Amino acid sequence: TNLHSARDKKFERVLAEPIVNLKELGELVWSGCPVERRPICWKLMLGYIPPNADRREEVLGRKRHEYNNWVQQHYEIDDAERSEDELAILHQIQIDVPRTAAVVHLFHKPEIQRSLTRILYIRAIRNPGTSYVQGMNDLVTPFLAVFLSEVFTADDMNLWDVSTLTPIELCHVEADCYWCLCKVLDSIQDHYTFAQPGIQKICFKLSELVRRIDEQMHGHLKREDIDFLQFAFRWVNCLLLREFPFSLVPRLWDTYLAEGDSLNDFLVYVCSALLLKWSDQLKKFEFQDIIMFLQHLPTSTWGHSELEIILSKAHMWRTLFGRAPSHFLR
């Protein structure tokens, strides 16, 4: 706890500055945010609110108002006013929303599902280049959980009674989630354009990195005709959200958001660390068992210490290999 309180004091000091030093904050956030500081840290790291404390209220007010206007303009209208494309997008979102984070009670609540639908629909309408792609629904969930924690005092999400939220509270949370989702999606845009080239590129780099770190493992996967896309596509499409218990996701995202524009690069190393954790077991498996194992990783009982090991391994490998990217065939 002494270590915790020392870290808390560092966060307190950095966040108290009239103009927050984002580089310094990023270094702290990378290793994990205190729960109560996470909402403001995430908003700052994503550039949703300015580092200048004097301007924050004004910027937040403007952004929330803008989102609310778009909801009125694009969402709160009769279906007859929507184009065929818009109806198809809305229909797909409405299919995916109930399946989002299936084991987390919070995301089954009708108010939250309606928010999720609005956020994804407005994002799709405002960004026709990427529109809506399955997997984006998962990426909203960390923001909803973290920004709702500003409204509710209980640490346990299962105790939050979202029916007590005022319309204005819900609207603010929703707008904050929308803008922060947009910031993340903008940094990984080629994950969601036609044929999802960004994801294919990461899966290719993952294969190359595994070959470099553990040639035996790479050879075994090759002999078993495993294509990295067969398991890593989902990992990357959802930024590994579905591979960890939801309670660990905010901690994982601290590091993601601190990575900023290097997120794509770092993701390759996180995926490698996750895959190679089970290298010894996987080398004994054949095709079908490998695929089954990698699509249902045994992480459901993991706590923070297991996640920290994955992140520090990823960091170590990036330090070793990232300076000499010749192992990534161009």
Secondary structure, DSSP 4 states (H G I P E B T S, - for coil): -HHHHHHHHHHHHHHHSSB--HHHHHHHHHT---GGGHHHHHHHHTTSS-SBGGGHHHHHHHHHHHHHHHIIIIISS-GGGS-HHHHHHHHHHHHHGGGTTTT-GGGGSHHHHHHHHHHHHHHHHH-TTT---TTHHHHHHHHHHHHHTTT---SSGGG--GGG--HHHHHHHHHHHHHHHHHHHHHTGGGTSTT-HHHHHHHHHHHHHHHHH-HHHHHHHHHTT--THHHHHHHHHTTTGGGS-GGGHHHHHHHHHHHGGGHHHHHHHHHHHHHHTTHHHHTT--HHHHHHHHHS-S-TT--HHHHHHHHHHHHHHHHHHTT-GGGS--
